[in-house]
Amino acid sequence: MARLLVTAGSVAWIFGDLTGDLLAHTIHTALAAYPQGLTRTDIRDLLGRHRPATAIDGALATLACTGRASSQRLLTAGRPAVLWTAAVPSR
């Protein structure tokens, strides 16, 4: 019986930048389309305001933990904003 050797490289080649989380993938695609970044509010609005905040926060956490996106706090005249940007691929 033949054995199949699966490596991290082959998994990356097959699945590319998919996270297994459809919402995270959708947000990552949006972030990639806006290189200047999107605020948390922009992301919510792009999703049509139909996603629970906890689902968006979970998807953003997935992107941050996998190195696909990063965030930074921006000081504003009012409440601070969080700006999310897609990570630059290292390929």
MIZALUM-771234 format. One record per atom (N, C-alpha, C): residue in three letters; x, y, z. Coordinates in steps of 0.05 Angstrom, whole numbers, plus 5000, padded with zeros to 4 digits. Layout:
BEGIN
AlaXYZ ...
This chain:
BEGIN
Met501749775000 Met500050005000 Met501850255000 Ala501350444982 Ala502850684980 Ala502050885002 Arg503951025012 Arg503451235032 Arg503551505019 Leu501851685027 Leu501751955017 Leu503152135037 Leu505152275028 Leu506652465045 Leu505552745040 Val504352865061 Val503253125059 Val505053315074 Thr505953525060 Thr507653725073 Thr506253985075 Ala507254165091 Ala506054435093 Ala506154575066 Gly508254535051 Gly508354655025 Gly506254555006 Ser505654295007 Ser503654194989 Ser500854284997 Val500354315023 Val497854415033 Val497454705024 Ala499554865027 Ala499455145019 Ala498955164989 Trp500154984973 Trp499854994944 Trp496954924937 Ile495754734950 Ile493054644944 Ile490954854954 Phe491254944979 Phe489155114990 Phe489755414989 Gly492155484981 Gly492855764979 Gly492555915005 Asp491056135004 Asp490756305028 Asp488156255043 Leu486756035037 Leu484255965050 Leu484755905080 Thr483056005096 Thr483255965125 Thr481455745136 Gly479555665120 Gly477455475130 Gly475155625142 Asp475355885143 Asp473256055154 Asp472256245132 Leu469856195122 Leu468856355099 Leu468756655105 Leu467956725129 Leu467757015135 Leu470557135136 Ala472556985147 Ala475257085148 Ala476357125119 His475756935102 His476556945074 His475257195060 Thr472757235065 Thr471357465054 Thr472557725063 Ile473157745089 Ile474357995099 Ile477258025088 His478757805086 His481457825075 His481357925046 Thr479557825031 Thr479257915003 Thr478658215002 Ala476858305020 Ala476258595021 Ala478658755029 Leu480158665049 Leu482558805058 Leu484658825036 Ala484958605020 Ala486858604998 Ala486058804976 Ala483458864974 Ala482459054954 Ala482859344963 Tyr483359384989 Tyr483659655000 Tyr486359665014 Pro488559704999 Pro491259705011 Pro491659915033 Gln490060135033 Gln490260335053 Gln488960235080 Gly487560015078 Gly486359895102 Gly483459965105 Leu482159825123 Leu479359865130 Leu479059875160 Thr477360055169 Thr476760055198 Thr474759835204 Arg474459775229 Arg472559565237 Arg469759645228 Thr469159905228 Thr466559995219 Thr466259955189 Asp468360015174 Asp468359965145 Asp467759675139 Ile469059495153 Ile468659215149 Ile465759135154 Arg464759235177 Arg461959175183 Arg460059265161 Asp460559515151 Asp458859625130 Asp459159465104 Leu461559385097 Leu461959225072 Leu460458955074 Leu460158855097 Leu458658605101 Leu455658655103 Gly454758895098 Gly451958955097 Gly450658975124 Arg452259005145 Arg451259025172 Arg449558785180 His450058555168 His448458315173 His449958105189 Arg452358165198 Arg453957965212 Arg454258055241 Pro453957875260 Pro454357945288 Pro457158035293 Ala457558225312 Ala460158325318 Ala462058105328 Thr460957905342 Thr462657685351 Thr463657515328 Ala462157485307 Ala463057335283 Ala465257485269 Ile464957755266 Ile466957915253 Ile469457915270 Asp469257945296 Asp471557945314 Asp473057675312 Gly471557455311 Gly472757195308 Gly474357165282 Ala473157265260 Ala474457245234 Ala476957415234 Leu476757655245 Leu479157825246 Leu481357705264 Ala480557575285 Ala482557435302 Ala483857205287 Thr482357065271 Thr483456845254 Thr485556965234 Leu484857185222 Leu486657315203 Leu489257415217 Ala488857525241 Ala491257625256 Ala492957395265 Cys491757175275 Cys493256945285 Cys494756805263 Thr493756805239 Thr494956665217 Thr496856855200 Gly497157105210 Gly498957285196 Gly497857405170 Arg495257375166 Arg494157475140 Arg493257765142 Ala492957875166 Ala492158145170 Ala493258255197 Ser493558515198 Ser494358635223 Ser492658885228 Ser492758965253 Ser491159205261 Ser492859405275 Gln491959655274 Gln493159865290 Gln491060055300 Arg491460155323 Arg489660345335 Arg490160625324 Leu488160765316 Leu488361035306 Leu486961225325 Leu488361435333 Leu487061635350 Leu485361825333 Thr482961875341 Thr481262055326 Thr480262265346 Ala478662455336 Ala477562665353 Ala475662545374 Gly474562315366 Gly472662175385 Gly473861915394 Arg472361715391 Arg473161445399 Arg475461345381 Pro477461205392 Pro479661105374 Pro478460905354 Ala479660895331 Ala478860705310 Ala481060495308 Val480260255298 Val482160045293 Val482260005262 Leu484660035251 Leu485060005222 Leu486259735217 Trp484959575199 Trp485859315192 Trp487059325164 Thr489359195160 Thr490559175133 Thr491358885128 Ala491258815102 Ala492058545094 Ala495158535095 Ala496158305104 Ala499058265105 Ala500158235077 Val502458335072 Val503858305046 Val504858015044 Pro504157865024 Pro505057595021 Pro508157585019 Ser509257375031 Ser512157355031 Ser513157175009 Arg511557124988 Arg512356944966 Arg514157074946 
